[in-house]
């Protein structure tokens, strides 16, 4: 009985392994667009014209000159001598 059971299982195994299932591939009906990397930035506009330079202000007035002082008196030829303090005795 064991030999018959063993032979039947080998036949079943061979029969099942002989079945070939076809691979199903799903093809989309319409192609799908995949976005690519971003392109370079668009061209930049032209630089505008430089504006006009503003007018400069008027120069301020010069202040009045003060009166000149009187000339000092001339010296009488006196010589001033400044004496240094004397040192302490025993020092």
C-alpha positions as CSV (number, residue, x, y, z in Angstrom):
1,X,0.0,0.0,0.0
2,X,2.9,2.4,0.7
3,X,4.3,1.8,-2.8
4,X,1.0,2.7,-4.4
5,X,0.5,5.8,-2.3
6,X,4.1,6.9,-3.1
7,X,3.6,6.3,-6.8
8,X,0.3,8.2,-6.8
9,X,1.9,11.2,-5.1
10,X,4.7,11.3,-7.6
11,X,2.2,11.2,-10.5
12,X,0.2,14.1,-9.0
13,X,3.4,16.1,-8.4
14,X,4.5,15.6,-12.0
15,X,1.1,16.6,-13.3
16,X,0.9,19.8,-11.3
17,X,4.4,20.9,-12.1
18,X,3.8,20.5,-15.8
19,X,1.1,23.2,-15.8
20,X,2.5,26.4,-17.2
21,X,0.6,29.6,-16.2
22,X,1.1,32.4,-18.7
23,X,2.4,35.7,-17.2
24,X,-0.2,38.5,-17.5
25,X,1.3,41.9,-18.4
26,X,-0.9,44.9,-18.0
27,X,-0.2,47.4,-20.7
28,X,-1.8,50.9,-20.1
29,X,-4.1,51.9,-22.9
30,X,-2.6,55.4,-23.2
31,X,1.0,56.3,-22.5
32,X,1.5,58.1,-19.2
33,X,3.6,61.3,-19.3
34,X,6.2,61.3,-16.6
35,X,7.5,64.8,-15.8
36,X,11.2,65.3,-16.4
37,X,13.6,67.5,-14.5
38,X,13.0,71.3,-14.4
39,X,14.5,73.2,-17.3
40,X,16.6,76.4,-17.0
41,X,15.0,79.5,-15.8
42,X,13.5,81.8,-18.5
43,X,15.4,84.7,-19.9
44,X,15.6,87.7,-17.7
45,X,14.4,91.1,-18.8
46,X,16.6,94.0,-19.8
47,X,18.0,96.3,-17.2
48,X,16.1,99.6,-16.9
49,X,17.7,103.0,-17.6
50,X,19.5,104.9,-14.9
51,X,17.6,107.8,-13.4
52,X,18.8,111.4,-13.6
53,X,21.1,112.8,-11.1
54,X,19.5,115.3,-8.8
55,X,20.6,118.9,-8.6
56,X,23.1,119.9,-5.9
57,X,22.2,122.4,-3.2
58,X,23.5,126.0,-3.2
59,X,26.7,126.8,-1.2
60,X,26.1,128.3,2.2
61,X,27.2,131.9,3.1
62,X,30.6,132.5,4.7
63,X,30.2,133.9,8.2
64,X,31.3,137.4,9.2
65,X,35.0,137.9,10.3
66,X,35.4,139.0,13.9
67,X,37.2,142.2,14.9
68,X,41.0,141.9,15.3
69,X,42.2,142.4,18.9
70,X,44.6,145.2,19.9
71,X,48.3,144.6,19.8
72,X,49.9,143.8,23.2
73,X,52.4,146.0,25.0
74,X,56.1,145.2,24.6
75,X,58.0,144.1,27.7
76,X,60.4,146.3,29.7
77,X,63.4,143.9,29.7
78,X,62.7,142.4,33.1
79,X,64.0,138.9,33.7
80,X,62.0,136.7,36.1
81,X,63.9,133.9,38.0
82,X,62.0,131.1,39.6
83,X,63.9,129.5,42.5
84,X,63.5,125.8,43.4
85,X,62.6,125.0,47.0
86,X,65.5,124.2,49.3
87,X,66.0,120.6,50.3
88,X,65.3,119.7,54.0
89,X,68.3,119.6,56.3
90,X,69.7,116.1,57.1
91,X,68.2,114.6,54.1
